[in-house]
Amino acid sequence: MLPRTCIVLISLLCQFSPLGRAMLNLTLPGQHPNPEAVVQEVHRKVNASITRRDMLQVSQKDQATCLTGNPIDDCWKCDPNWANNRQRLADCAIGFGQYAVGGKNGEFYLVTDDSDDDAVNPKPGTLRYAVIQTEPLWIVFPSNMLIKLSQELIFNSYKTLDGRGANVHIVGGGCITLQFISNVIIHNIHIHHCHPSGDTNVRSSPTHYGYRTKSDGDGISIFGSKDIWIDHCSLSHCKDGLIDAVMGSTGITISNNYFSHHNEVMLLGHSDDYLPDTGMQVTIAFNHFGEKLVQRMPRCRRGYIHVVNNDYTQWEMYAIGGSGNPTINSQGNRYTAPLDPNAKEVTKRVDTEEGKWKGWNWRTDGDIMVNGAIFVASGQGVEVKYEKAYSVEPKSAVLIDQLTLHAGALGVGGRDNNLGMWSTGPNGGGTGLDSGPDYTDDWSGSSGPLLPSTSTFLSLLIALSCLLFYKIPPTFML
């Protein structure tokens, strides 16, 4: 949490620029002016995909078997020539992260070297060399890879990490850091066993490297960034969060991922007192929150969070938590409570008295409550949702299964095996899909979730850097 003196200083400094004043008005660059319109558009796309699938089941059964009703997957996955049309993926996002173009219209970069020996002078062919470049790049993997990071992997703007057709694992120090950038797509990657690193120099662009303090050990850390889409990744076993988005990040979609074996899964928002996070907007859709998860799916501080069509298969403490008056819009999810009679509640208001949170806008619409799950809604005109006899309609349950069927990384090493190797991509080539113990999420032999570390205190210098982000266009940030 920032010291109060830093927050006051930021507030005073913001008075001297129009964008700074917008910051105090809780408006972020990339923030959508009408979040409810984005929510309705998500529903329109889901309904259109489901209707198309149902119609084709009658008229064209072969094509209908490919369609799932998931608008993201149906956008690209049924194309038999997808490997030669990879950048079509950039047109398939939904929700608040729909404007993330990643490396669209950029060159293709093939990762041919899985080493990460030098964080300051990375070798051409390595993943680190690709993500720091200034131009848009569509980064692909012609073979299976286990990339053991030596330090945080710091991205530059306009990058797509596309692991389709290969079994790609990123582990080690960091792991992925998206700081003061925009337009990143991360797709079909296993990210796990990430641990703190730092206290050394790390390159963030071809012309800049700098000293990095100790990182928290997040799987993906989103810091002061916008237009981010994380899709079809499998995340587990990290030291801190699997995905954390803080310090004025917005325009984010987290979709089709598989989360497992972790304590504090996802944090959205830096602190209750950090006002710019009120403009944070995040869509969480079609994810499977799987085995051995404890809490924070997500844990929200301020912002507008749309949680739609996810499958929650038990938790140990709670599923969705928050403080600082975030808006939680939960629609069409399935919440399966654990056996513990003291952990049936989906929601948790963290360190807040009921008199304060009763007015917060936390609503539930069309959610399925299983095994006694309870969603405690709040705000005007709401009621507590709880499991009643025969409340789980078969049609609704089947729909959730269909939408989240392929959550997580696809293909070999994924939870389903129907996606072929990358063999005829734009630059051609590719090698066979190997298998072995290095390509499992349990490569280190860890038998349980790692405990999170204490969050790092942010210094005044970082706070002022955050201020500069609102004054300098993202394309000029290193």
C-alpha positions in Angstrom: 0.0 0.0 0.0 1.3 3.5 -0.8 2.0 5.8 2.2 -0.7 8.5 2.6 1.9 11.2 2.0 2.6 9.7 -1.5 -1.1 9.6 -2.3 -1.5 13.2 -1.3 1.6 14.2 -3.3 0.2 12.5 -6.4 -3.1 14.2 -5.9 -1.4 17.6 -5.7 0.7 17.0 -8.7 -2.2 15.9 -10.8 -3.8 19.3 -10.4 -1.3 20.7 -12.9 -2.3 18.8 -16.1 -5.6 18.0 -17.8 -4.9 14.2 -17.8 -3.9 14.5 -14.2 -7.2 16.1 -13.4 -8.9 13.3 -15.3 -7.1 10.9 -13.0 -8.7 12.5 -10.0 -12.0 12.2 -11.8 -11.4 8.5 -11.9 -11.0 8.3 -15.7 -8.2 6.2 -17.1 -6.8 6.2 -20.6 -8.6 3.3 -22.3 -11.5 3.3 -19.9 -14.8 2.6 -21.6 -17.4 5.3 -20.9 -20.3 2.9 -20.7 -19.3 -0.5 -19.0 -22.9 -1.7 -19.1 -22.8 -1.5 -23.0 -19.7 -3.7 -23.0 -21.5 -6.2 -20.8 -24.5 -6.3 -23.1 -22.2 -6.8 -26.1 -20.6 -9.8 -24.4 -24.0 -11.3 -24.0 -25.0 -10.6 -27.6 -21.9 -12.4 -28.9 -22.4 -15.4 -26.6 -26.1 -15.7 -27.6 -25.2 -15.4 -31.3 -22.6 -18.2 -31.0 -25.0 -20.5 -29.1 -27.8 -19.8 -31.6 -25.5 -20.5 -34.6 -24.3 -23.8 -33.0 -27.8 -24.9 -32.3 -28.9 -24.2 -35.9 -25.9 -26.0 -37.4 -26.6 -29.1 -35.3 -29.7 -29.5 -37.4 -28.4 -28.5 -40.8 -24.6 -29.1 -40.8 -23.7 -31.6 -38.1 -20.0 -31.8 -39.1 -19.4 -28.1 -38.6 -21.6 -28.0 -35.5 -19.2 -30.4 -33.7 -16.5 -27.7 -33.9 -18.7 -24.9 -32.6 -19.0 -24.6 -28.8 -21.1 -21.5 -28.3 -18.0 -19.8 -26.9 -17.6 -16.7 -29.2 -13.9 -16.5 -28.8 -13.1 -20.0 -29.8 -15.8 -20.1 -32.5 -14.2 -17.0 -34.0 -10.9 -18.8 -35.0 -10.8 -22.4 -34.0 -13.1 -23.9 -36.7 -10.9 -22.5 -39.5 -9.0 -25.6 -40.7 -6.3 -23.2 -42.0 -5.9 -21.3 -38.7 -2.1 -21.9 -38.7 -1.8 -19.8 -41.8 -4.2 -17.1 -40.5 -2.9 -16.7 -37.0 -3.4 -13.0 -36.7 -7.2 -13.5 -37.1 -7.1 -14.2 -33.3 -6.6 -10.5 -32.7 -10.2 -9.9 -33.9 -11.7 -12.4 -31.5 -11.5 -10.8 -28.1 -14.6 -9.8 -26.1 -15.3 -7.6 -23.1 -13.1 -4.8 -21.8 -10.0 -6.2 -23.4 -11.5 -6.4 -26.9 -9.3 -3.6 -28.3 -6.0 -5.4 -27.5 -4.5 -5.9 -31.0 -1.3 -7.4 -29.8 1.2 -7.8 -32.6 -1.4 -7.6 -35.4 0.0 -6.5 -38.7 3.5 -7.0 -37.4 6.2 -9.5 -38.4 6.2 -13.1 -37.2 9.0 -13.9 -34.8 9.9 -17.6 -34.2 11.3 -18.4 -30.8 14.1 -20.9 -31.6 16.1 -20.7 -28.4 14.6 -21.6 -25.1 17.5 -20.2 -23.0 17.4 -17.1 -20.8 21.0 -16.6 -19.7 21.3 -12.8 -20.0 18.5 -10.5 -18.9 20.4 -7.4 -20.1 21.7 -8.6 -23.5 19.3 -11.4 -24.7 20.2 -13.4 -27.7 18.3 -13.2 -31.0 15.9 -16.2 -31.2 15.1 -16.1 -27.5 11.7 -15.1 -26.1 13.2 -12.2 -24.1 14.8 -10.7 -27.3 11.3 -10.7 -28.9 9.2 -9.1 -26.2 11.5 -6.1 -25.6 11.4 -4.9 -29.3 9.6 -1.7 -30.1 7.8 -2.8 -33.2 4.6 -5.0 -33.2 5.5 -8.7 -33.3 3.5 -11.9 -33.5 5.6 -14.3 -31.5 5.2 -18.1 -32.2 6.8 -21.3 -31.2 7.6 -23.9 -33.9 8.4 -26.6 -31.3 7.7 -27.4 -27.6 9.6 -25.4 -25.1 10.2 -25.1 -21.4 11.6 -21.5 -20.8 13.1 -21.1 -17.4 13.3 -17.3 -16.8 16.3 -15.9 -15.0 14.5 -12.6 -14.3 11.2 -10.9 -15.0 10.2 -11.0 -18.6 9.4 -7.4 -19.3 7.2 -6.8 -22.3 7.1 -3.8 -24.7 3.8 -2.8 -26.3 2.1 -4.4 -29.3 3.1 -8.1 -28.7 1.3 -11.3 -29.1 2.5 -14.5 -27.4 0.9 -17.2 -29.5 1.6 -20.8 -28.2 -1.0 -22.5 -30.4 0.2 -25.8 -31.8 3.1 -26.2 -29.4 3.5 -27.1 -25.7 5.0 -24.0 -24.2 5.8 -23.6 -20.5 7.2 -20.4 -18.8 8.6 -20.9 -15.3 11.2 -19.3 -13.1 12.0 -15.8 -12.0 9.3 -13.2 -12.4 7.5 -14.3 -14.5 5.7 -12.0 -17.0 5.7 -8.2 -16.4 3.4 -5.8 -18.3 4.4 -2.4 -17.0 3.2 1.0 -18.5 2.5 -0.6 -21.8 -0.6 -1.4 -24.0 -1.8 -4.0 -26.5 -0.6 -7.4 -25.4 -2.2 -10.7 -26.1 -1.0 -13.8 -24.3 -2.5 -17.0 -25.7 -2.0 -20.7 -25.1 0.9 -20.7 -22.7 1.5 -22.7 -19.5 2.7 -20.3 -16.7 3.6 -21.9 -13.4 6.2 -22.1 -10.6 7.1 -18.4 -10.8 9.2 -17.1 -7.9 10.6 -13.7 -6.9 13.6 -12.4 -8.7 15.3 -9.1 -9.1 18.0 -6.9 -7.4 19.7 -6.8 -10.8 19.5 -5.1 -14.2 16.9 -6.2 -16.7 16.3 -4.9 -20.2 12.9 -3.5 -21.1 13.6 -2.2 -24.7 16.5 -2.3 -27.2 17.7 1.1 -25.9 17.0 0.8 -22.1 17.8 -1.5 -19.2 17.5 -0.6 -15.5 17.8 -1.9 -12.0 14.8 -4.0 -10.8 14.0 -4.4 -7.2 12.7 -7.7 -5.9 9.6 -8.9 -7.8 6.6 -10.6 -6.0 6.7 -13.8 -8.1 3.4 -13.3 -10.0 2.6 -15.4 -13.0 1.5 -12.3 -14.9 1.9 -8.8 -13.4 -0.1 -6.0 -15.1 1.0 -2.6 -13.8 -0.3 0.7 -15.2 -1.2 -1.0 -18.5 -4.2 -1.1 -20.8 -5.7 -3.2 -23.6 -4.5 -6.6 -22.3 -6.0 -10.0 -23.3 -5.0 -13.3 -21.5 -6.6 -16.3 -23.2 -6.4 -20.1 -23.0 -3.5 -20.1 -20.5 -3.0 -22.6 -17.7 -1.7 -21.0 -14.5 -0.6 -22.6 -11.2 2.0 -22.8 -8.4 3.3 -19.2 -8.3 4.7 -17.5 -5.3 2.3 -14.5 -5.2 -0.7 -14.1 -7.6 -1.4 -16.0 -10.8 -2.6 -12.7 -12.4 -2.4 -9.3 -10.7 -3.6 -6.0 -12.3 -2.8 -2.9 -10.3 -1.9 0.9 -10.5 -4.5 2.1 -13.0 -4.6 -0.9 -15.3 -7.7 -1.2 -17.4 -9.2 -2.6 -20.6 -8.4 -6.2 -19.6 -10.1 -9.5 -20.6 -9.1 -12.8 -18.8 -10.8 -15.6 -20.7 -10.7 -19.4 -21.3 -7.9 -20.0 -18.7 -7.5 -22.8 -16.3 -6.4 -21.9 -12.7 -5.3 -24.5 -10.2 -3.1 -25.3 -7.2 -2.8 -21.8 -5.7 -3.7 -19.7 -2.7 -4.3 -16.0 -3.8 -5.3 -16.5 -7.4 -6.0 -13.0 -8.8 -5.7 -9.4 -7.5 -7.4 -6.5 -9.2 -6.6 -3.1 -7.8 -3.6 -1.8 -5.8 -5.2 -0.6 -2.6 -8.5 0.8 -1.3 -7.0 4.3 -1.2 -5.7 4.3 -4.8 -8.4 6.3 -6.6 -7.3 5.7 -10.2 -8.2 2.0 -9.9 -11.8 3.1 -9.7 -11.5 3.4 -13.5 -10.3 -0.2 -13.8 -12.5 -2.4 -16.1 -11.9 -6.2 -16.3 -13.9 -9.0 -18.0 -13.4 -12.5 -16.6 -15.1 -15.0 -18.9 -15.2 -18.7 -19.7 -12.5 -19.6 -17.2 -12.3 -22.8 -15.1 -11.3 -22.2 -11.5 -10.1 -25.8 -10.8 -8.6 -27.9 -8.1 -6.8 -26.7 -4.9 -7.6 -23.0 -5.1 -8.1 -21.1 -1.9 -9.2 -17.5 -2.5 -9.2 -14.4 -4.7 -11.0 -15.5 -7.9 -10.7 -12.4 -8.0 -10.1 -10.1 -5.1 -11.1 -6.6 -6.3 -10.3 -3.1 -5.1 -12.4 -0.5 -6.8 -13.2 -0.8 -10.6 -15.9 -2.6 -12.6 -15.5 -6.3 -12.8 -17.7 -8.4 -15.1 -17.5 -12.1 -14.1 -19.4 -14.1 -16.7 -19.9 -17.8 -17.6 -17.0 -19.2 -15.5 -17.0 -22.6 -13.7 -15.9 -22.5 -10.1 -15.3 -26.0 -8.9 -14.9 -25.4 -5.2 -12.7 -23.1 -3.1 -11.3 -23.3 0.4 -12.1 -19.8 1.7 -14.2 -17.8 -0.8 -14.4 -17.2 -4.5 -14.9 -13.4 -5.1 -13.7 -10.9 -2.6 -13.4 -7.1 -2.5 -12.9 -3.9 -0.6 -12.9 -0.2 -1.6 -16.4 -0.4 -3.2 -15.8 -2.3 -6.4 -18.7 -3.1 -8.8 -19.1 -6.9 -9.2 -21.4 -8.0 -12.0 -21.7 -11.8 -11.8 -23.6 -13.4 -14.6 -24.2 -17.0 -15.7 -21.4 -18.6 -13.6 -21.6 -21.9 -11.8 -20.4 -21.8 -8.2 -19.8 -25.2 -6.6 -19.3 -24.7 -2.8 -16.8 -26.9 -0.9 -18.0 -29.4 1.7 -16.8 -27.1 4.6 -20.1 -25.7 6.0 -18.2 -22.5 7.0 -17.0 -21.8 3.4 -20.3 -21.9 1.5 -20.3 -18.2 0.7 -19.1 -17.2 -2.8 -18.5 -13.6 -1.7 -16.4 -11.9 0.9 -16.2 -8.2 1.8 -12.6 -7.9 3.1 -12.1 -6.0 6.3 -15.3 -4.0 5.8 -18.3 -3.6 8.2 -21.7 -4.5 6.8 -22.9 -1.0 7.3 -20.4 0.2 4.7 -20.7 -2.6 2.1 -24.5 -2.8 2.0 -24.5 -0.1 -0.6 -21.9 -1.6 -2.8 -23.1 -2.8 -6.2 -22.5 -6.5 -6.1 -25.1 -8.3 -8.2 -25.8 -11.8 -9.4 -27.8 -12.7 -12.5 -28.4 -16.2 -13.8 -25.7 -17.8 -11.6 -26.0 -21.5 -10.7 -25.4 -22.2 -7.0 -24.4 -25.8 -6.3 -23.8 -27.6 -3.0 -25.2 -24.8 -0.8 -23.2 -22.0 -2.4 -24.4 -18.5 -1.3 -23.8 -15.3 -3.2 -24.4 -12.3 -0.9 -25.5 -9.5 -3.2 -25.6 -5.9 -2.2 -26.8 -2.5 -3.5 -30.3 -1.3 -4.3 -32.9 -3.9 -5.1 -30.9 -7.1 -4.6 -31.5 -10.4 -2.8 -29.3 -13.2 -1.6 -28.9 -16.0 -4.1 -28.7 -19.5 -2.6 -29.2 -23.1 -3.7 -32.8 -24.3 -3.6 -34.1 -27.7 -4.4 -33.8 -28.5 -8.1 -32.4 -25.0 -8.7 -29.7 -26.3 -11.1 -31.5 -26.7 -14.4 -29.9 -29.3 -16.7 -29.9 -27.0 -19.7 -28.0 -24.3 -17.8 -25.4 -26.7 -16.4 -24.7 -28.2 -19.8 -24.2 -24.6 -21.2 -21.5 -23.9 -18.6 -19.8 -27.2 -19.4 -19.9 -26.3 -23.1 -18.5 -22.8 -22.7 -15.6 -23.8 -20.5 -14.9 -27.2 -22.0 -11.6 -26.2 -23.4 -10.4 -23.8 -20.7 -6.7 -23.7 -20.3 -3.8 -24.3 -22.8 -4.9 -26.2 -25.9 -3.3 -29.1 -27.6 -0.5 -31.4 -26.4 0.1 -30.8 -22.7 -3.3 -29.1 -22.5 -6.6 -30.3 -21.0 -7.8 -31.3 -24.4 -5.8 -32.7 -27.3 -7.6 -31.6 -30.4 -5.3 -28.8 -31.6 -2.6 -29.8 -34.0 1.0 -28.7 -34.1 2.2 -25.4 -35.7 3.5 -26.8 -39.0 2.5 -24.6 -41.8 2.6 -21.1 -40.3 3.5 -17.9 -42.2 7.2 -18.7 -42.0 6.7 -22.4 -42.5 8.5 -25.2 -40.7 8.1 -26.8 -37.3 9.2 -29.8 -35.5 7.5 -32.8 -33.9 5.7 -32.5 -30.6 8.0 -34.1 -28.0 6.8 -35.3 -24.6 8.4 -35.7 -21.3 8.4 -34.7 -17.6 9.6 -31.2 -18.4 6.2 -30.5 -20.1 3.9 -31.0 -17.1 2.7 -28.4 -14.7 4.3 -30.4 -11.9 7.8 -30.4 -13.4 9.4 -29.3 -10.1 7.7 -32.0 -8.0 5.9 -29.5 -5.8 3.0 -31.2 -4.1 1.0 -28.2 -2.9 0.2 -24.5 -3.4 3.0 -22.1 -2.5 2.3 -19.5 0.1 2.3 -15.9 -1.1 5.0 -13.5 -0.1 4.4 -10.2 1.6 3.5 -7.6 -1.0 6.3 -5.2 -1.9 6.0 -1.6 -0.7 6.0 0.9 -3.5 8.3 3.8 -3.3 7.5 7.5 -4.1 9.6 7.1 -7.3 7.3 4.4 -8.6 4.3 6.5 -7.7 5.6 9.5 -9.7 6.4 7.1 -12.6 2.7 6.1 -12.5 1.9 9.8 -12.8 4.1 10.2 -15.8 2.2 7.3 -17.5 -0.8 9.5 -17.7 1.2 12.3 -19.3 3.2 10.4 -21.9 1.6 8.4 -24.7 2.2 4.6 -24.1 4.1 4.3 -27.4 6.9 6.4 -26.0 7.3 4.5 -22.7 10.3 2.1 -22.6 
